[in-house]
């Protein structure tokens, strides 16, 4: 995977994954991309997990903040734009 050091406006540069199974999401993305997952051990962090590759943070995962929120991924882009996508891990 090539390292990117700068981003054009609108280019995705970060992903936040929301999943009721953060540990499962961590295993999935670690296996898929070779990322290392580091879960914040503090109880108040709710299992917030940072992913890194080559010692640099690339994404994060967390549990839904309230009941009824489906699993989704939020792509952050260079600029203030942001979009969310619902996904089904079983699809």
C-alpha positions in Angstrom: 0.0 0.0 0.0 1.5 3.3 -1.1 2.0 6.1 1.5 0.2 9.3 0.7 1.7 12.5 2.2 -0.8 15.1 0.9 -4.4 15.1 -0.2 -6.3 17.0 -2.9 -9.4 18.8 -1.8 -12.2 16.3 -1.6 -9.9 13.3 -1.5 -10.7 10.8 1.3 -8.0 10.7 4.0 -9.6 9.0 7.0 -12.4 6.5 7.8 -14.4 6.1 11.0 -16.2 2.8 11.3 -19.1 2.4 13.6 -19.9 -1.2 14.5 -21.6 -3.0 17.4 -18.7 -5.5 17.2 -15.6 -3.3 17.3 -13.4 -6.4 18.0 -14.7 -8.1 14.9 -14.2 -5.0 12.8 -10.7 -4.7 14.1 -10.0 -8.3 13.1 -11.6 -7.7 9.7 -9.6 -4.6 8.8 -6.4 -5.9 10.3 -6.6 -9.0 8.1 -7.8 -7.1 5.0 -5.3 -4.2 5.1 -2.6 -5.4 7.5 -3.5 -2.6 9.9 -2.6 -2.8 13.6 -5.5 -2.2 16.0 -5.0 -0.5 19.3 -8.1 -0.3 21.6 -8.3 2.5 24.1 -8.3 0.7 27.5 -10.3 3.4 29.4 -13.9 2.3 30.1 -15.2 5.8 29.1 -13.6 5.3 25.6 -16.2 2.6 24.9 -13.8 0.4 23.0 -12.6 3.2 20.6 -10.0 1.6 18.4 -7.3 3.3 16.3 -5.8 1.5 13.3 -2.2 2.2 12.2 0.0 1.0 9.4 3.7 1.6 9.4 3.4 3.5 12.7 0.9 6.1 11.3 -2.8 6.3 12.1 -5.0 5.5 9.2 -8.6 5.0 10.6 -10.6 4.3 13.7 -13.6 2.2 14.9 -16.1 2.7 17.6 -19.4 1.3 18.9 -22.7 3.1 18.1 -23.3 5.9 20.6 -27.0 4.9 21.0 -29.3 2.0 20.2 -30.7 1.7 16.7 -27.7 3.2 14.8 -26.7 0.7 12.0 -23.1 -0.2 11.2 -21.6 2.4 9.0 -18.4 4.0 7.7 -17.8 7.7 7.6 -15.2 8.8 5.1 -13.4 12.1 5.9 -12.0 14.1 3.1 -9.5 16.9 2.8 -11.8 19.9 3.5 -14.9 20.0 5.6 -16.9 17.5 3.5 -17.9 14.2 5.0 -20.1 11.4 3.9 -21.5 8.3 5.6 -22.2 4.9 4.1 -24.3 2.2 5.6 -22.9 -1.3 5.0 -23.7 -4.8 5.9 -20.7 -6.9 6.9 -22.6 -10.0 5.9 -23.4 -8.8 2.3 
